[in-house]
Amino acid sequence: MPPDAGGAAAATDESLFEIRRKIYPRAVTGFLATQRVLLVVLTQLAFYGTAWLEWNDRQAVLFDLAARKFYIFGFVFWPQDFIFLTGLLVICALSLFLFTAIAGRLWCGYACPQTVYTELFLWIERKVEGDRMARIRLDGQPMSARKLRLKAAKHLLWGLLALWTGFTFVGYFTPIRALGASVASLSIGPWETFWMLFYAFATWGNAGFMREQVCKYMCPYARFQSVMFDSDTLVITYDARRGDPRGARSRSVDRRAKGLGDCVDCGICVQVCPTGIDIRDGLQYECIGCGACVDGCNQVMEKMGYPKGLIRYSTENAVAGRYDDREILRHLMRPRTLLYAALLFAVSAAVVSGVVLRTPVKMNIIRDRGDIVRELDDGRLENVYRVQIMNTREEARSFVLSARGIDGVELVVTEPQPIRIGSAGSRVVPLELRVPRATVAPGSTPVWLKVEAADDAGVAREEKTVFIAR
């Protein structure tokens, strides 16, 4: 091996890996910054507030895993309603495809939990330690009483917010008022404790430390977003034709006489970026589409007396001059977006119709496998079943069971009918089907069990099972 081979290898290795450079995003104001703040407020009001809402003397949104019932305002869902969760996931995916094809990473920049909680943690950090330069100076100083006090205060506030977030998250699975009483009396269960601390730790770590690393390296969306972009997708772009050549200058300088573009090379667009990229280098996968650079650049353009929009939401074709910015909206309606919109509308309509029109009673049939078929003293054959009846409405109701499909079939229930089932409740009812031997052939014969509301024949459910004969 040549003497310098080891050094060359080391240099190569060093170039392949980049040590993380801490990013200190600068605070920015403007139209898009206001929209981000509004989305943070709305999403957190929904998250923290919905858990405390009541509906019909219960928590409005509660995923009761122990009882296998999921309450969402006036609806009660059971594990058998899994198809609706599938439909909801399809709706979310199609919405993501549609919004990305139209205007890039809107979800990432404005509503993603990682972005929202990073904004909250940054807001606390700025209130405690100051804006960008103050935080850089503080981190560069040796440890002192002031630095320790500020860091401790910041982490205390971060920890309180993270714990409240974890508490609220668990409150959607355990009634939050009962959970609060358990926490106050220090009698909280082990699973609730684990998940509350786990979610709090994840929030504290992701929003307080990892921040842009989650978006750049852990989130898969950054890697495959480009397949949903095209030349007519609205993305944050730097207008190089107008901005270059860049150069610093005072406001009184005639930029045209100096041969300069509108970009004063101030670096504000980089300083306000939460992922630390330079949008002037073109669209990059690290860009989350938050628009902070748009607001920052517009402030500089306003101070310089230049037109705003050097960095703006635009399309590749518009920036290249293939059509005017006023035609952007017309080009948003194209085959791809129309197809996504049509699919989204169709799936949403199907899911909503399914939820609204679903039968408010469900039934599961389980055959007794211990004694498949019995012969009675009168010569008839008997099969035993266990039928679970689920009342999905939030009022008690009475139901009647019946059977059909075999001549002379008799349904015998161990308790008198109609069967009373409470609000959003379920009951397992043992029953026997008895049929004359002459009416069934050896083997299995289809038979249908029906459960029907005693006060409304329209509320009914029928399920197929089999009767075993020998």
C-alpha positions in Angstrom: 0.0 0.0 0.0 1.4 3.5 -0.9 2.4 5.5 2.2 -0.4 8.1 1.6 -3.2 5.5 1.0 -4.4 5.5 4.6 -4.6 9.3 4.6 -6.6 9.3 1.3 -9.0 6.7 2.8 -9.5 8.8 5.9 -10.2 11.8 3.8 -12.7 9.9 1.7 -14.4 8.6 4.8 -14.6 12.1 6.2 -16.2 13.5 3.1 -18.9 10.9 3.2 -20.2 11.8 6.6 -21.2 15.2 8.0 -21.2 16.0 11.6 -24.5 17.6 12.5 -24.3 21.4 12.5 -26.7 22.8 15.0 -29.3 25.1 13.4 -30.5 28.3 15.1 -33.5 29.4 13.2 -34.1 33.1 13.3 -37.6 34.4 14.2 -39.6 35.8 11.2 -42.9 37.5 10.7 -45.1 37.8 7.7 -48.1 36.3 6.1 -46.9 32.7 5.9 -45.5 32.9 9.4 -49.0 34.0 10.6 -50.5 31.0 8.9 -48.1 28.6 10.6 -48.9 30.1 14.0 -52.6 29.8 13.2 -52.2 26.1 12.3 -50.2 25.5 15.5 -52.9 27.0 17.6 -55.7 25.2 15.8 -54.1 21.8 15.8 -53.1 22.0 19.5 -56.6 23.3 20.5 -58.0 20.2 18.7 -55.5 17.8 20.3 -55.4 19.1 23.8 -59.1 20.2 23.9 -61.0 17.4 22.3 -59.9 14.9 25.0 -61.9 17.0 27.5 -65.1 17.2 25.5 -68.1 15.2 26.7 -70.8 13.6 24.6 -73.8 11.7 26.0 -72.3 11.6 29.5 -69.0 10.1 28.2 -65.8 11.3 26.7 -66.5 12.6 23.1 -63.4 10.9 21.6 -62.2 7.7 23.4 -60.5 4.6 22.0 -61.4 2.1 24.7 -59.1 -0.8 23.9 -60.1 -2.8 26.9 -63.7 -2.8 25.9 -62.9 -2.9 22.2 -65.1 0.1 21.6 -64.1 3.4 19.9 -66.2 6.5 20.5 -66.0 9.4 18.1 -68.7 11.9 19.1 -72.0 10.3 18.2 -70.6 7.2 16.6 -69.5 4.0 18.3 -67.1 1.7 16.3 -66.2 -1.9 17.0 -63.2 -4.0 15.7 -65.6 -5.3 13.0 -65.7 -1.7 11.6 -62.0 -1.9 10.7 -63.0 -1.3 7.1 -63.7 2.4 8.0 -60.2 2.8 9.4 -58.9 1.4 6.1 -61.0 4.0 4.2 -59.7 6.8 6.5 -56.1 5.8 5.7 -56.9 5.8 2.0 -58.4 9.2 2.3 -55.4 10.5 4.1 -53.1 9.1 1.5 -55.1 10.5 -1.4 -55.2 13.9 0.3 -51.5 13.9 0.7 -51.0 13.0 -3.0 -53.5 15.8 -4.0 -52.0 18.5 -1.9 -48.5 17.6 -2.7 -49.2 17.6 -6.5 -50.8 21.0 -6.1 -48.6 22.8 -3.7 -45.7 20.7 -2.5 -45.1 19.8 1.2 -47.9 21.8 2.7 -48.5 19.0 5.3 -44.8 19.1 6.4 -44.6 22.8 6.6 -47.8 23.6 8.4 -49.5 20.7 10.1 -47.1 17.8 10.6 -46.7 17.0 14.4 -42.9 17.2 14.1 -43.2 20.7 12.6 -45.8 21.9 15.0 -44.0 20.7 18.2 -40.7 22.0 16.9 -42.3 25.4 16.5 -43.7 25.2 20.1 -40.3 24.2 21.5 -38.5 26.9 19.5 -41.0 29.5 20.8 -40.1 28.4 24.4 -36.4 28.5 23.5 -36.6 32.0 22.1 -38.6 33.3 25.1 -36.0 31.8 27.5 -32.7 32.2 25.7 -33.4 35.0 23.1 -33.4 35.0 19.4 -30.8 33.5 17.0 -27.7 35.5 17.9 -28.4 35.4 21.6 -28.7 31.6 21.5 -25.5 31.2 19.5 -23.6 33.4 22.0 -25.0 31.5 24.9 -24.0 28.1 23.5 -20.6 29.4 22.8 -20.0 30.6 26.4 -18.5 28.3 29.1 -20.9 27.0 31.7 -21.9 29.7 34.2 -24.7 30.3 36.7 -26.7 32.3 34.2 -26.3 29.7 31.4 -27.2 26.9 33.8 -30.3 28.8 34.9 -31.5 29.5 31.4 -30.9 25.9 30.2 -32.6 24.5 33.2 -35.6 26.8 32.8 -35.9 25.9 29.1 -35.7 22.1 29.7 -38.2 22.4 32.6 -40.7 24.1 30.3 -40.0 21.6 27.6 -40.5 18.8 30.0 -43.8 20.1 31.3 -45.1 20.6 27.7 -43.9 17.1 26.8 -45.5 15.5 29.9 -48.8 17.3 29.2 -48.6 16.0 25.6 -48.0 12.5 26.8 -50.8 12.8 29.4 -53.2 14.0 26.7 -52.2 11.2 24.3 -52.9 8.5 26.9 -56.2 10.4 27.7 -57.6 9.3 24.3 -57.3 5.6 25.4 -58.0 5.9 29.1 -60.8 8.4 30.1 -58.8 11.5 30.7 -60.7 12.7 33.8 -60.1 9.3 35.5 -56.5 9.4 34.3 -56.1 12.9 35.8 -57.5 11.7 39.2 -55.1 8.7 39.0 -52.1 10.9 38.4 -53.1 13.3 41.2 -53.4 10.4 43.7 -50.3 8.7 42.4 -52.3 5.6 41.6 -51.8 5.5 37.9 -51.4 2.1 36.3 -48.1 0.7 34.9 -49.2 0.8 31.2 -50.6 4.3 31.4 -47.3 5.4 33.1 -45.2 3.8 30.5 -47.0 5.3 27.5 -47.3 8.7 29.0 -43.5 8.9 29.8 -42.7 7.2 26.4 -44.7 9.7 24.4 -43.4 12.6 26.5 -39.8 11.5 26.0 -40.4 11.1 22.2 -41.9 14.6 22.0 -39.0 16.1 24.1 -36.3 14.4 22.0 -37.8 14.9 18.5 -38.9 18.5 19.0 -36.2 19.6 21.4 -33.1 18.0 19.9 -33.5 16.0 16.7 -35.7 18.6 15.0 -34.7 18.8 11.3 -33.0 15.4 11.5 -36.4 13.7 11.7 -37.5 15.5 8.5 -34.2 14.9 6.7 -33.3 11.3 7.7 -36.2 9.6 9.5 -39.2 10.7 7.5 -39.7 8.7 4.3 -41.8 11.4 2.7 -38.8 13.6 2.0 -37.4 10.8 -0.1 -40.3 10.0 -2.3 -42.0 13.5 -2.6 -40.3 14.1 -5.9 -42.4 11.5 -7.7 -45.5 13.6 -6.9 -44.0 16.9 -8.2 -44.0 18.1 -11.7 -43.3 21.3 -13.5 -46.7 22.8 -12.6 -46.5 22.0 -8.8 -46.4 25.1 -6.6 -43.1 25.0 -4.6 -41.0 27.6 -2.9 -38.6 28.9 -5.5 -35.9 31.5 -5.8 -36.2 33.5 -9.0 -32.6 33.4 -10.2 -33.4 35.4 -13.4 -34.4 38.3 -11.2 -32.0 37.8 -8.2 -28.7 37.0 -9.9 -26.0 38.2 -9.9 -26.1 38.6 -6.1 -24.2 41.2 -4.2 -24.4 43.3 -1.0 -25.2 47.0 -1.5 -26.8 49.9 0.3 -30.3 51.0 -0.5 -29.1 54.1 -2.3 -27.0 52.0 -4.9 -28.4 51.7 -8.4 -28.3 47.9 -8.8 -28.8 48.0 -12.5 -25.8 50.3 -13.0 -23.8 47.9 -10.9 -25.0 45.0 -12.9 -26.5 43.3 -9.8 -29.8 41.4 -9.4 -32.3 42.0 -6.6 -30.6 39.5 -4.2 -28.5 41.5 -1.7 -26.9 38.2 -0.4 -27.9 38.9 3.2 -28.4 35.3 4.1 -31.7 35.9 5.8 -33.4 33.1 3.8 -30.8 30.6 5.3 -31.0 32.0 8.8 -34.8 31.6 9.1 -34.8 28.1 7.5 -35.6 25.4 10.1 -33.6 22.8 8.1 -30.7 25.2 7.4 -30.7 25.0 3.6 -30.1 27.8 1.0 -33.2 27.9 -1.2 -31.2 29.8 -3.8 -29.4 26.6 -4.6 -32.7 25.2 -6.0 -35.4 22.9 -4.6 -33.9 20.4 -2.2 -35.4 17.4 -0.5 -34.7 18.9 2.9 -37.1 21.8 2.2 -40.3 21.3 4.2 -42.2 24.0 2.4 -42.8 26.2 5.5 -42.3 29.5 3.7 -40.1 31.1 6.3 -37.6 32.1 3.6 -40.4 33.8 1.7 -41.4 36.0 4.6 -37.7 36.8 5.4 -36.8 37.7 1.9 -40.0 39.9 1.5 -39.0 41.9 4.6 -35.6 42.6 3.0 -37.1 43.5 -0.3 -39.4 45.9 1.4 -36.6 47.6 3.2 -34.6 47.9 0.0 -37.6 49.2 -1.9 -37.6 46.3 -4.3 -40.7 44.3 -5.4 -41.5 41.4 -3.2 -41.5 37.8 -4.4 -37.9 37.2 -5.1 -38.5 33.9 -3.2 -42.1 32.8 -3.6 -44.5 30.0 -4.1 -44.4 29.4 -7.9 -44.0 26.6 -10.4 -40.9 25.5 -12.4 -42.6 26.5 -15.6 -43.7 29.9 -14.3 -40.2 30.7 -13.0 -38.7 29.6 -16.3 -41.0 32.1 -18.1 -43.1 29.5 -19.9 -46.2 31.3 -18.6 -47.1 34.2 -16.5 -47.6 33.9 -12.7 -51.2 34.9 -13.3 -51.7 31.6 -15.1 -50.5 29.4 -12.3 -54.0 28.6 -10.9 -55.2 27.5 -14.4 -52.3 25.1 -14.6 -53.0 23.5 -11.2 -56.1 21.9 -12.8 -54.4 19.2 -14.8 -55.0 15.4 -15.3 -53.0 14.3 -12.2 -54.7 16.6 -9.8 -58.1 16.0 -11.3 -57.6 12.2 -10.9 -56.5 12.5 -7.3 -59.5 14.8 -6.5 -62.0 12.4 -8.2 -60.6 9.4 -6.3 -60.6 11.4 -3.0 -64.2 12.4 -3.5 -65.3 8.9 -4.4 -63.6 7.2 -1.4 -64.7 10.0 1.0 -68.3 9.6 -0.2 -68.2 5.8 0.2 -66.8 6.0 3.7 -69.2 8.7 4.8 -72.2 6.8 3.3 -71.0 3.6 5.0 -70.8 5.2 8.4 -74.1 7.0 8.1 -76.1 4.1 6.6 -74.5 1.2 8.6 -76.9 -1.1 10.5 -76.8 -0.2 14.2 -76.6 -3.8 15.3 -73.8 -6.4 14.7 -73.6 -10.1 15.2 -70.8 -12.7 15.5 -71.6 -16.4 15.5 -69.3 -18.9 17.1 -70.0 -22.7 16.9 -69.6 -24.9 19.9 -66.6 -27.0 18.9 -66.7 -29.3 21.9 -69.9 -31.1 20.9 -70.5 -30.6 17.1 -73.8 -32.4 16.9 -76.1 -34.0 19.4 -79.1 -36.3 19.0 -82.1 -35.5 21.2 -84.6 -38.0 22.7 -87.2 -37.1 20.0 -84.8 -37.9 17.2 -84.0 -34.3 16.2 -80.4 -33.1 15.8 -79.0 -30.2 17.7 -76.1 -27.8 17.2 -74.9 -25.3 19.8 -73.8 -21.8 19.1 -72.7 -18.7 20.9 -73.9 -15.5 19.3 -72.4 -12.1 20.2 -74.9 -9.2 19.7 -73.5 -5.7 19.6 -75.7 -2.6 19.9 -73.8 0.2 18.3 -76.3 2.9 19.3 -76.0 4.9 22.5 -79.5 3.9 23.8 -80.6 0.6 25.2 -82.5 -1.7 22.9 -84.2 -5.1 22.8 -83.5 -7.7 20.1 -85.1 -10.9 18.9 -83.2 -13.8 17.4 -84.6 -16.1 14.6 -83.3 -18.7 12.2 -84.1 -19.8 8.6 -82.7 -22.0 5.9 -83.7 -25.5 7.0 -87.3 -26.8 7.1 -88.6 -27.2 10.7 -85.6 -25.5 12.3 -86.2 -24.4 15.9 -84.2 -21.8 17.7 -83.9 -22.2 21.4 -82.4 -19.4 23.5 -81.4 -20.0 27.1 -83.0 -16.7 28.2 -86.4 -15.2 27.3 -86.7 -13.0 24.2 -86.5 -10.1 23.5 -82.9 -9.8 24.7 -82.1 -6.4 26.3 -78.7 -4.8 25.5 -77.5 -1.6 27.0 -76.1 1.5 25.4 -73.2 0.7 23.1 -73.1 -2.7 24.7 -72.8 -6.3 23.7 -73.9 -9.7 25.0 -73.0 -13.2 24.2 -76.1 -15.4 24.0 -75.9 -19.2 24.0 -78.5 -20.8 21.7 -79.3 -24.2 20.1 -80.7 -25.0 16.7 -82.8 -28.1 16.5 -83.9 -29.7 13.2 -85.7 -32.9 12.2 -83.2 -35.5 11.0 -85.1 -36.0 7.8 -84.7 -32.4 6.7 -80.9 -32.3 6.6 -78.3 -34.5 4.8 -75.1 -35.6 6.6 -72.4 -33.0 6.5 -72.9 -29.2 6.6 -76.1 -27.3 5.6 -76.2 -23.5 5.3 -78.4 -21.8 7.9 -79.0 -18.1 8.5 -79.4 -16.4 11.9 -81.1 -13.1 12.2 -81.1 -10.5 15.0 -83.8 -7.9 14.8 -84.8 -4.9 17.0 -88.0 -5.6 18.8 -89.3 -2.1 18.1 -88.0 -1.6 14.6 -87.9 -4.3 11.9 -85.6 -2.1 9.8 -82.8 -2.5 12.4 -81.7 -6.1 11.7 -78.6 -8.1 10.8 -78.4 -11.6 9.2 -75.4 -13.8 9.2 -74.7 -17.2 7.5 -73.4 -20.2 9.4 -73.7 -24.0 9.0 -75.6 -26.8 10.7 -73.6 -30.0 11.0 -75.5 -33.3 10.7 -74.3 -36.9 10.7 
